[in-house]
Amino acid sequence: MDDLNYLFLRQQMERTLAESAKNAAAREAHEEMARQYELEIERKSGGRIIFPWHRHDGAADPGTDQLISELPTPSASS
Protein backbone atom coordinates (compact mmCIF):
# COMPACT_ATOMS: atom_id res chain seq x y z
CA MET A 1 0.00 0.00 0.00
CA ASP A 2 2.93 2.33 0.59
CA ASP A 3 3.67 2.21 -3.14
CA LEU A 4 0.12 3.32 -3.92
CA ASN A 5 0.31 6.13 -1.36
CA TYR A 6 3.50 7.39 -3.00
CA LEU A 7 1.94 7.18 -6.47
CA PHE A 8 -1.16 9.07 -5.30
CA LEU A 9 1.03 11.75 -3.73
CA ARG A 10 3.01 12.18 -6.95
CA GLN A 11 -0.17 12.15 -9.08
CA GLN A 12 -1.72 14.89 -6.94
CA MET A 13 1.47 16.94 -7.03
CA GLU A 14 1.59 16.73 -10.82
CA ARG A 15 -2.09 17.72 -11.12
CA THR A 16 -1.44 20.72 -8.85
CA LEU A 17 1.65 21.72 -10.82
CA ALA A 18 -0.34 21.44 -14.06
CA GLU A 19 -3.06 23.71 -12.70
CA SER A 20 -0.54 26.36 -11.65
CA ALA A 21 1.71 26.12 -14.73
CA LYS A 22 2.50 29.44 -16.38
CA ASN A 23 2.57 28.10 -19.94
CA ALA A 24 0.96 25.39 -22.05
CA ALA A 25 4.13 23.32 -22.45
CA ALA A 26 4.67 23.05 -18.69
CA ARG A 27 0.97 22.32 -18.12
CA GLU A 28 0.98 19.54 -20.72
CA ALA A 29 4.16 18.03 -19.28
CA HIS A 30 2.70 17.91 -15.76
CA GLU A 31 -0.62 16.54 -17.03
CA GLU A 32 1.22 13.76 -18.86
CA MET A 33 3.20 12.89 -15.72
CA ALA A 34 -0.07 12.78 -13.74
CA ARG A 35 -1.59 10.47 -16.38
CA GLN A 36 1.41 8.15 -16.13
CA TYR A 37 1.05 7.99 -12.33
CA GLU A 38 -2.68 7.29 -12.75
CA LEU A 39 -1.97 4.43 -15.13
CA GLU A 40 0.57 3.01 -12.69
CA ILE A 41 -1.97 3.28 -9.84
CA GLU A 42 -4.51 1.40 -11.97
CA ARG A 43 -1.92 -1.27 -12.78
CA LYS A 44 -0.65 -1.71 -9.21
CA SER A 45 -4.20 -1.89 -7.83
CA GLY A 46 -5.06 -4.69 -10.23
CA GLY A 47 -7.83 -2.59 -11.73
CA ARG A 48 -9.59 -1.91 -8.43
CA ILE A 49 -8.71 1.77 -8.78
CA ILE A 50 -9.81 3.23 -12.09
CA PHE A 51 -9.65 6.85 -13.11
CA PRO A 52 -12.86 7.42 -15.13
CA TRP A 53 -11.21 9.89 -17.50
CA HIS A 54 -8.98 7.03 -18.78
CA ARG A 55 -12.00 5.04 -19.98
CA HIS A 56 -13.30 5.71 -23.46
CA ASP A 57 -16.91 4.78 -22.69
CA GLY A 58 -17.01 6.35 -19.21
CA ALA A 59 -18.44 3.17 -17.63
CA ALA A 60 -16.88 0.97 -15.00
CA ASP A 61 -16.39 -2.71 -15.71
CA PRO A 62 -19.19 -4.77 -14.22
CA GLY A 63 -18.05 -6.83 -11.28
CA THR A 64 -15.19 -4.56 -10.28
CA ASP A 65 -15.03 -2.86 -6.93
CA GLN A 66 -14.22 0.59 -8.28
CA LEU A 67 -12.64 2.79 -5.64
CA ILE A 68 -12.38 6.05 -7.59
CA SER A 69 -15.30 7.50 -9.44
CA GLU A 70 -15.98 10.72 -11.20
CA LEU A 71 -17.61 13.24 -8.91
CA PRO A 72 -20.56 15.22 -10.20
CA THR A 73 -19.85 18.82 -11.05
CA PRO A 74 -21.30 21.14 -8.40
CA SER A 75 -24.40 22.96 -9.59
CA ALA A 76 -24.66 26.73 -9.64
CA SER A 77 -27.00 26.55 -6.66
CA SER A 78 -24.46 24.65 -4.50
N, C-alpha and C positions, 0 to 999 in steps of 0.2 A: 504493500500500500504506500510505502514511502516513495517509491518511484512515481506512482500516480500523483501524489501530493506535489512532488517536485515539478512534474509535467504541467499540472494545473497552475501552479505558481508562475511558471515560465509563460504559459499560454495567456494568462491574465496580464502579465507584464507586457507582453507583445501587443495585446489588444489595446492596452492603455497607451503604449508608445505610439501605436498607429493613430489613435484618436488625437493625440497631441502633436503629431508630426507637422512640421512647418511646410513641407512640400510633398507633392504626389509620389515622388520616387521613394522617399523615406517611408511614407504611409504604406505604399504597396509592399515594400520590403518587410515591414513589421507585420502586415496582414498575412503575408506568405509564411513568415515564421510561425505566427499563431496557428495558421492552418496545418502546418507540419506537426506542431505539438498536439493539435486536436486529433489528427490522424493517428499519432502515436498513442494517445490516450485511448482511442477506440480500439486499437490493436491490442494494447496491453490489458484492457479490460475484457477482452474476448467478445467484444460487441455488446456488452452490457451498458456501456456508456456510448451514446450516439449523439453527435451534434446534428440537429435537424437540417442545418443549412448545408451539410455535406450530401444529403440525400436528394436525388433528382425528383422523386415523386412526392417528397414531403411527408411520407407515411412511415411509421415504425414497422419493423418486421413483426408479424404476428408471433406470439409465443416468446418474445424477448421481454426481459424485465428492464425496460428502458429507464435509465436513471437521470438523464438530462432531456428536457423537452423544451420546445420553443414556448416562451411566455407570451401571452397576448399583449398587444400594444395597449398602453393605457388610453382610455378614452378622454376626450376633451373635458368631460364632466368629472374626471377623477381628481 
